[in-house]
Amino acid sequence: MSAGPGPGPRSTGAPAVDRRSALEVEHIDAAYGPYRALFDVSFAVPAGGVVALLGSNGAGKSTVARVVSGLLPSAKGRIRIDGTDMTGQPAFKIARAGVAHVPEGRGIFANLTVEENLTLVFRQRVGRKMVAPSLDAAYEAFPVLGDRRKQRGGTLSGGQQRLLSLAKVLVVPPRLLVADELSLGLAPVVVDAVYDGLRRVNATGTALLVVEQQVDRALELASHAVVLEHGSVAFEGPSDQAMAAVEKVLAARGERTGLLEGPAPAAPTAPVDPVTKARRERRWAIGRGRRPRTDGEEQP
């Protein structure tokens, strides 16, 4: 599969950008020691666009994110950032080329306060004189962080820590943001806030590679999708065709999906409108048992 530029992004109010690909992944193989994790993976993320990288546990999604960010070397193939070959470059050089990676974990300094976490990043990226206005912009975008500016990062809820990670890249937008499973373990209302943050980042012109298991959330944001299965690309195309591709992959593995084997277990007892209920049931099924909650920040 060749890695040409994908379709343009949905309208987000983003400033005009050139149509070169922010990211091109060409025939990538990767391994962890003797275990081969990726097999001939190719796709592209258009400048200013949003691509969802989907698949079940162990499909290779986070491995792709690590290869793109320089955290894991590829055994074969090419990685191009904004048209420049960055294959084999260390993570700090890829970061300097305009790539930010918000990982599945918190990605913050637990012993520093919210403000200290942000100040450390802003001072490096925009200089001391611009720290104060950068902090103001971050707190305006995420008021909950302003309310907790003196609180240590490690004592924030999971959702608040994800927002802190996003605030670091919102004020100084990268060329490409790799968002790796940011919704993992969060209640739906908190996931809403995280995805609002991703939309804000994309509206600045930043391209997004959104690695997700909550398929419907990612597809609401993305215009293009890539589905991985056993480390290989099982589908690449428009996001409105990706759900069927995911269900086909899971059905081939004999796994339960919301459309193939009936409804998921009963929804929470609080009144829920039919559209929201259907989305939650589908998310529960495709997430293979991660049933969402509405009464708190974290799942058990």
Phi, psi and omega per residue, in radians:
M1 nan 2.194 -3.130
S2 -1.423 2.715 -3.080
A3 -1.936 1.390 3.057
G4 -1.649 2.991 3.124
P5 -1.051 2.414 3.115
G6 -1.445 -3.088 3.134
P7 -1.199 2.828 -3.110
G8 -1.198 2.824 -3.119
P9 -1.293 2.790 2.981
R10 -1.158 2.747 -3.122
S11 -1.172 2.123 -3.139
T12 -2.208 0.095 -3.058
G13 1.394 0.247 -3.115
A14 -1.256 2.657 3.078
P15 -1.150 2.800 -3.134
A16 -1.082 2.377 3.134
V17 -2.302 2.804 3.077
D18 -1.306 2.855 -3.019
R19 -1.703 0.198 2.997
R20 -1.152 2.709 3.102
S21 -1.271 2.328 3.009
A22 -1.214 -0.565 -3.127
L23 -2.488 2.350 2.984
E24 -2.238 2.142 3.080
V25 -1.906 2.082 -3.014
E26 -2.151 1.896 2.980
H27 0.925 0.874 -3.070
I28 -1.459 2.312 2.879
D29 -1.997 2.568 3.086
A30 -2.654 2.712 -3.080
A31 -2.579 2.689 2.953
Y32 -1.892 1.698 -3.052
G33 1.061 -2.213 -3.123
P34 -1.388 -0.163 -3.088
Y35 -1.586 2.015 -3.142
R36 -1.482 2.157 -3.008
A37 -1.852 -0.511 -3.126
L38 -2.206 2.490 -3.088
F39 -2.302 1.785 2.992
D40 0.964 0.884 -3.117
V41 -1.498 2.232 3.107
S42 -2.416 2.378 3.010
F43 -3.004 3.029 3.124
A44 -2.423 2.655 3.024
V45 -2.030 2.026 -3.102
P46 -1.203 2.694 3.107
A47 -0.998 2.197 3.139
G48 1.310 0.029 -3.086
G49 -1.626 3.101 3.118
V50 -2.273 2.144 3.091
V51 -2.089 2.261 3.071
A52 -1.622 2.260 3.076
L53 -1.868 1.929 -2.944
L54 -2.053 2.860 3.107
G55 2.671 2.846 -3.141
S56 -1.369 3.106 3.096
N57 -0.995 2.342 3.101
G58 1.435 0.086 -3.112
A59 -1.304 -0.369 3.129
G60 2.005 0.146 -3.059
K61 -1.069 -0.934 -3.105
S62 -1.187 -0.487 3.063
T63 -1.130 -0.737 3.064
V64 -1.035 -0.781 3.137
A65 -1.035 -0.717 -3.127
R66 -1.207 -0.665 3.099
V67 -1.147 -0.785 -3.136
V68 -1.052 -0.651 -3.092
S69 -1.506 -0.062 3.127
G70 1.467 0.157 3.141
L71 -1.432 -0.310 3.105
L72 -2.409 2.188 -3.135
P73 -1.279 2.581 3.055
S74 -1.517 2.588 3.102
A75 -1.508 -0.355 -3.116
K76 -2.777 2.727 3.042
G77 1.726 -3.038 -3.052
R78 -2.317 2.535 2.998
I79 -2.102 2.144 3.092
R80 -2.070 2.289 3.081
I81 -1.952 2.042 -3.137
D82 0.933 0.648 3.096
G83 1.513 -0.117 -3.121
T84 -1.730 2.277 3.135
D85 -1.217 2.020 3.141
M86 -2.003 0.310 -3.116
T87 -1.023 2.243 3.079
G88 1.392 0.003 3.141
Q89 -1.338 2.568 3.115
P90 -1.189 2.845 -3.039
A91 -1.024 -0.656 -3.080
F92 -1.180 -0.567 3.101
K93 -1.275 -0.628 3.077
I94 -1.160 -0.660 3.075
A95 -1.098 -0.738 3.112
R96 -1.127 -0.446 3.117
A97 -1.347 -0.092 3.053
G98 1.946 0.328 -3.135
V99 -1.881 2.236 3.030
A100 -2.025 2.386 -3.119
H101 -2.081 2.005 3.024
V102 -1.740 1.863 -2.965
P103 -1.411 3.011 3.136
E104 -1.000 -0.655 3.062
G105 -1.292 -2.979 -3.012
R106 -1.286 -0.650 3.098
G107 1.197 0.532 3.127
I108 -2.337 2.964 3.043
F109 -1.586 1.948 -3.010
A110 -1.141 -0.538 -3.065
N111 -1.537 -0.112 3.088
L112 -1.689 2.659 3.074
T113 -1.246 2.952 3.073
V114 -0.962 -0.845 -3.102
E115 -1.150 -0.645 3.117
E116 -1.180 -0.679 3.068
N117 -1.025 -0.814 -3.106
L118 -1.224 -0.738 -3.116
T119 -1.063 -0.718 -3.136
L120 -1.018 -0.756 -3.119
V121 -1.282 -0.817 -3.069
F122 -1.146 -0.640 3.135
R123 -1.090 -0.667 3.137
Q124 -1.256 -0.653 -2.993
R125 -1.557 -0.603 -3.052
V126 -2.165 -0.074 3.118
G127 1.582 2.809 -3.053
R128 -1.035 -0.692 -3.051
K129 -1.133 -0.416 -3.084
M130 -1.765 0.089 -3.126
V131 -1.115 -0.845 -3.082
A132 -1.040 -0.889 3.107
P133 -1.130 -0.527 3.096
S134 -1.172 -0.704 3.077
L135 -1.100 -0.742 3.122
D136 -1.040 -0.730 -3.135
A137 -1.156 -0.694 3.137
A138 -1.142 -0.738 -3.130
Y139 -1.253 -0.522 3.068
E140 -1.187 -0.694 3.138
A141 -1.238 -0.669 -3.103
F142 -2.267 1.460 -3.070
P143 -0.980 -0.532 -3.138
V144 -1.075 -0.523 3.102
L145 -1.253 -0.649 3.070
G146 -1.096 -0.667 3.125
D147 -1.169 -0.417 -3.071
R148 -2.046 0.474 -3.027
R149 -1.054 -0.475 -3.129
K150 -1.693 0.059 -3.125
Q151 -1.547 2.446 3.133
R152 -1.142 2.448 -3.078
G153 -1.011 -0.643 -3.103
G154 -1.200 -0.263 -3.141
T155 -1.701 -0.029 3.057
L156 -1.256 2.744 3.014
S157 -1.180 2.902 -3.138
G158 -1.026 -0.749 -3.138
G159 -1.138 -0.691 3.132
Q160 -1.159 -0.602 3.090
Q161 -1.183 -0.637 3.071
R162 -1.137 -0.688 3.109
L163 -1.135 -0.649 3.090
L164 -1.091 -0.715 3.089
S165 -1.080 -0.703 3.132
L166 -1.220 -0.625 -3.136
A167 -1.060 -0.542 -3.137
K168 -1.109 -0.570 -3.081
V169 -1.733 -0.263 -3.103
L170 -1.231 -0.703 -3.067
V171 -1.287 -0.628 3.096
V172 -2.116 1.461 -2.970
P173 -1.121 2.341 3.043
P174 -1.411 3.003 3.029
R175 -1.212 -0.681 -3.097
L176 -2.449 2.312 3.038
L177 -1.972 2.175 3.039
V178 -1.742 1.889 -3.097
A179 -1.795 1.894 -2.971
D180 -1.800 1.772 3.030
E181 0.954 0.833 -3.092
L182 -1.194 -0.372 -3.108
S183 -1.552 -0.038 -3.011
L184 -1.024 2.131 3.046
G185 1.375 0.169 -3.086
L186 -1.820 2.613 3.046
A187 -1.202 2.692 -3.083
P188 -0.939 -0.689 -3.112
V189 -1.145 -0.550 3.117
V190 -1.347 -0.643 3.072
V191 -1.062 -0.644 3.078
D192 -0.984 -0.784 -3.125
A193 -1.140 -0.700 3.125
V194 -1.100 -0.778 -3.122
Y195 -1.247 -0.531 2.998
D196 -1.073 -0.676 3.089
G197 -1.111 -0.711 3.100
L198 -1.102 -0.687 3.107
R199 -1.116 -0.677 3.102
R200 -1.083 -0.758 3.136
V201 -1.109 -0.777 3.138
N202 -1.119 -0.589 -3.138
A203 -1.150 -0.319 3.075
T204 -1.410 -0.123 -3.108
G205 1.857 -0.010 3.124
T206 -1.309 2.304 3.028
A207 -1.352 2.566 -3.104
L208 -2.128 2.336 2.886
L209 -1.948 1.853 -3.015
V210 -1.778 1.891 3.120
V211 -1.563 2.112 -2.998
E212 -2.590 2.682 2.876
Q213 -1.846 -0.404 3.052
Q214 -1.384 1.532 -2.933
V215 -1.047 -0.809 -3.051
D216 -1.134 -0.619 3.108
R217 -1.074 -0.842 -3.101
A218 -1.132 -0.676 -3.077
L219 -1.290 -0.405 3.026
E220 -1.161 -0.476 -3.086
L221 -1.630 -0.637 -2.972
A222 -1.563 2.689 3.007
S223 -1.760 -0.239 -3.045
H224 -2.484 2.635 -3.101
A225 -2.463 2.613 3.031
V226 -2.218 2.217 3.123
V227 -1.916 2.177 3.109
L228 -1.755 2.556 3.034
E229 -2.542 2.105 -3.116
H230 0.929 0.697 3.050
G231 1.408 0.111 -3.135
S232 -2.187 2.786 3.120
V233 -1.370 2.021 3.097
A234 -1.633 -0.405 3.131
F235 -2.731 2.485 2.970
E236 -2.536 2.167 -3.119
G237 2.994 -2.887 -3.111
P238 -1.054 2.562 -3.078
S239 -1.110 -0.504 -3.108
D240 -1.262 -0.124 3.066
Q241 -1.843 -0.088 -2.983
A242 -1.307 -0.600 -3.108
M243 -1.051 -0.763 3.110
A244 -1.089 -0.651 3.127
A245 -1.151 -0.726 3.116
V246 -1.088 -0.804 -3.122
E247 -1.129 -0.611 3.100
K248 -1.140 -0.734 3.119
V249 -1.094 -0.818 -3.118
L250 -1.175 -0.643 3.108
A251 -1.111 -0.664 3.120
A252 -1.122 -0.467 3.113
R253 -1.587 0.002 3.138
G254 1.332 0.373 -3.126
E255 -1.670 2.695 -3.077
R256 -1.345 2.313 3.007
T257 -2.231 2.704 -3.055
G258 -1.066 -0.545 -3.059
L259 -1.581 -0.292 -3.024
L260 -1.753 -0.455 -3.020
E261 -2.300 0.521 3.052
G262 1.522 -3.064 -3.017
P263 -1.282 2.757 3.051
A264 -1.344 3.024 3.064
P265 -0.971 2.856 -3.028
A266 -0.959 2.487 3.122
A267 -1.282 2.932 3.093
P268 -0.976 2.730 -3.029
T269 -1.237 -0.396 3.125
A270 -1.106 2.523 3.140
P271 -1.004 2.317 -3.118
V272 -2.344 2.346 3.133
D273 -1.218 2.706 -3.012
P274 -1.016 -0.665 -3.119
V275 -1.148 -0.820 3.123
T276 -1.102 -0.720 3.136
K277 -1.055 -0.771 -3.138
A278 -1.100 -0.703 3.126
R279 -1.128 -0.721 -3.133
R280 -1.160 -0.700 3.126
E281 -1.117 -0.726 3.115
R282 -1.156 -0.730 3.135
R283 -1.099 -0.700 3.112
W284 -1.080 -0.785 -3.074
A285 -1.156 -0.838 -3.092
I286 -1.253 -0.519 3.072
G287 -1.307 -0.004 3.033
R288 1.031 0.859 2.994
G289 1.880 -0.144 3.102
R290 -1.404 1.435 -3.077
R291 -1.292 2.217 -3.095
P292 -1.241 2.687 3.051
R293 -2.063 2.754 3.110
T294 -2.107 0.057 -3.023
D295 -1.924 0.241 -3.133
G296 -3.052 3.090 -3.081
E297 -1.302 -0.729 -2.961
E298 -2.054 2.663 2.956
Q299 -1.422 2.761 3.083
P300 -1.224 nan nan
